[in-house]
Each structure stands twice: as C-alpha cells, then as structure tokens.
Amino acid sequence: MKLFVVFLSCISFIFASEMIVKQNVSVGIEVLLTDYVADVNILSSEKLKNTKNLSTATKNEIIKTYNTINELIKQSSICSGGEFSINPYHTYNNGSRVQSGYDSMYSLKCKFNEENKGMFNTMLSSIETIVSKNSFLQLPIPAITKQASYESQNDTLKQLNNKMILEAISLAKEYSNISHKSCYVKEINLDNNRNVMPMLANDSRAENELSGISMPVKSKEMQKLNGLVIFACK
C-alpha cells in the first residue's frame, strides 16, 4: 500500500513539472499567378437616379439592355452571372428620406488566363457598345485582379499545412535542446483568416477604348499560413 502511494506521488510530480510553450508560427510559399478575375458591373446613370417617375416602357428598355448582354455572355466560356435589379433610389433632404429616382445594378464575373484575355477585352468592348445606347446606364471600367488557379490554390494549401507541421516539429526539437526536456507538438491552431488566395489588384485605366485595358503584370505572390503552435515539454 505504501508503494502505491509513493507511485501516485511521483506521477503527480511529473505532470506538475510539464512546461507549456506557445508560439505564433508563419510559413509561406511563392505561388504562380496565372488567372485573371474581373467583376463587371453596370450601374445606373445620373439620369436614372434623377428620374422619379420611371415608366414601364423605360423599365422594359433597361431590361432589354440587360437581356441583350445576357444573350452575349451565353456564348462565352469565361463569364458568368448576369443578375440585375431596378429599385427606387432614395436621398435625404433635411433629414427626410425621399425618392429622387431609380437605381439599377447588373453584375457579371469573368475569369480567364493569358491565352484568352483578348476574348475578355472583345466581350467588354461589346458590352460597352450595348450599354452606350441606353442613357439610363453606365459601364465603369472593371477592377481586374490576378490570382493562382483553383487547382494551384488547393495544392498550395496542402503544402502550407505540411510546412507548418514540419516547422512545428523542428521547433519542438529546438525547445528540447534549450530546456533539456523532451518537447513535442501538443496542438496547432491555424488562423481562420489565413491568406489562401493571393491576389493583385490592377489600377490601370484605358485611355481611349475598353479593348485597350491592360492586365496586371505581377506573376508571383507569397502565400502565407499563420498558426499558434502549443508545445509541451517534460
């Protein structure tokens, strides 16, 4: 019975002597950016925002414009979407909310690579021609970003996870040498806000026509994964 009590005391001492170390760890991999992504939005013009009474004929004219564009993108392999809306537009006058006109929004997402960027520019120019015939709508030059392909993103995320584990194991060995204890990785908490899809914004603007829009030129980006690693040393 005495031996049993002594044994329990030793176990209690061992657990009490465990040292916990927490460290933020960041790993990164350089990835190749191959795909372009463009958000094409058609917005209401000032004329539409200031037209308080919009006739059914005018509404149908706007819808016809959107439907024409949707027919165009049906033939495209790089663009999808085509959702649109027409809603009352409100402003505030002396603290009161009043309807001053109408607001309209059309959205389209295009994804393409270097080989078919000419197809995107041609389509964008065609959309601009269609929109220009409707004074109630306008086409802002879309923001274009560059990113890794979907397949590359998934592969890179796997590599980052593996790299995080290897880095944690390496740090555990380093802590073992420093503390003269046996250290191991107890837990790895990955940052939910990790950067898993590096992108590069494009600020270029066409000077003469939409078909002259230039694309982002950066070809690589550092993709990072952050995490909190918890070590236990005995």
N, C-alpha and C positions, 0 to 999 in steps of 0.2 A: 504494500500500500504506500509506503514511503517512497519507493522508487517511482511509482505512478505520479505522485505529487511533484516530485523533482522534475520529471519529464514534462509535465504540463507547464511548469515554471520556465523551463528552457524554451518551449515553443512560444510562450508569451513574450519572452525577451527577444526572440528572433524577429517576430512580427513588429515589435515596438522599434526595432533598430532599422527598419526599412526606410530608405530615403527616396522621396519623390522629387523628380525634376521635371519642370515644364518648359518647353522651348518652342517659339514660333519658327517654323521652317518654311522656306520658299524655294521651289525648284522651277526651272524654266527650260523650254526647248524652242529653238528657232524654227518656225514653220514657213512654208512657201505659200504666198498669197496668189491664187490663180483665178478666182471668180469675182466678177463684179456684181453688185446688187444696187438697183435703182428703185426708189419709190417715186412713182409718177402720180402726181395729184393735180386734178383740175379743180379750180376754185371759182367762186362767184366773183364777178367784176364789181366795181363800184356802182355801175348802173343797176345791177340786180339788187345790191344792198340798199339802194335808194328807191327801188320800185315797190311802193307799199301795196299796191293792188296788182297782183300778178294774174293775168287772165289764163284761162285753161289752154288757150292756143299757145301762149308763151311757154307754159309749163311743158306742153307737148313738144314744143320746139327744142327745149333743153333736153328732154328725154330722148328725142330723136337723135340729137348730137351724141349722147352717151351710147345709145344703141348702135350707132354707126361705128363708134370706136370699138365697142364690144365685138362687132362682126369682124373688125380688122384683127383684133388680137386672137380670135378663134383660129386664125391661120398661123399663129405664132407658136413656137416651141419654147420661147424664152420669157414670155409674160403671162401672168395670170391675175385674176381678180375681176375688176370691173364693177364693184359695188358703188352705188351712188345714192344721194339723198337730196331733197329740196325741202327746206324748212324755213319758217318765219325767222327773220333776223331782227334782234332787239338791241336797242341802245338805251342809255339812261339820260334823261333830261330833267334837271332839277331834282334828282333823287328818285324820279319815277321811271319805271321800266316801260318803254313804249316800242311798238313795232315800227321800224323805219323802212323795212324792205324784206328781201328774202336772201337766204344763204344756201349755197349748194356745194356739194363735195363729191368728188369721184376719185377712187383710189385704185392703183394698179402697181403690182410688184413685178419687176423684171430681174432675172438672174441669167448671166451669160459669161462666157470666157473670152479670151483674146481672139479666138477664131471667129466668133460671131458677134463681135462688138459693132461691126458695120451694120448688121441686121438690126441691132438696137437703135443705132442712130437713124437708120432709114425709117423705122417704125415711129420713133419720136417725132421726126420731121412730118410724117403723115398725120400724126395726131395733132400736131401744131396747126397744120393746114385746115383740119376739120374744125378745131376749136376757134380758129381765127374768123370763121364765118358766123359765129354766134357771139354777138356783142355782150351777152349776159355772162360769158365765161372767160376765164383766162388760164393759161398754162405756165406756171412758174418753171424755171429750169430745175430739174430734179437733182437732189443730192445723190451722188454716186459714191459707194464705198467699195472697198476691196477686202476680200476675206479668203480664208482657206476653204477648200472644197469640203462638202459634208463628210465624205469618206476620210479625208485627211484629219478633220476635227476629231472624229471618233478614235482614229488611230493615235493621234497626239495625246488625247486624254488618257488612253491606256498607258502610253509611255510615261506620262507625267505621274500617274498613280504608282507605277513601278519605280520610277526615280525617287518619289517621295519615300517609299518603303526602304529602298537601298540607302538613302541618305539617313533615315532614322536608325537603321541598323548600324551604320558607320558611326553615328553619334553615340549610340549605346556603347560601342567598343571604346570610344574616346573617353566617355564618362567612367567606364570601368577602370581605365588606366589612371585617371586623375584621382578617383576616390578610393582606389584599391578595394573596390567592391565588385560584385557581379551585377552588372546593369543590363536590363532588357527593355524592349519597347512594350509598354503596357497598353497604350491607346494612341490612336491617331485620329484627330478631329479635323476634317477638311473644311475649308472655308466655303460656305454655300455661295458666296459672291465671287468665286474664282473666275478668272478670265478664260473662258473656254472657247471663245470665238474672236480672235483678234481681227480688228477691222481698221481701215484707214479712210478717213473722210476726205472728200475731194472738194476743194474750194474753187475749182476752175469754172469759168463762165464763157459761153460762146459770145463772140463779138458781132457776128453777122447772122448766122443761121444755126438752128439747133443741131443740124448734122455735123457742125464743127466742134461739138463738145469734146474735150479731151478727157481721157480717163486717168485715174490715179496711177502713179508710176512706181510706187514702192512695191517691191517684190517679196520682201520677207518681214516677219514680225515676231517678236519674242512673246511666246505664250507661257503664262505662269500659273502655278498652282500653290496656294498657301494653305498651311495647316498648323495646328497646335499638336505637338507630339509630347506625350507623357511617358517618362521613363521611371522605372522602379529599380532601385539598387539595394542589394542586401550584402 
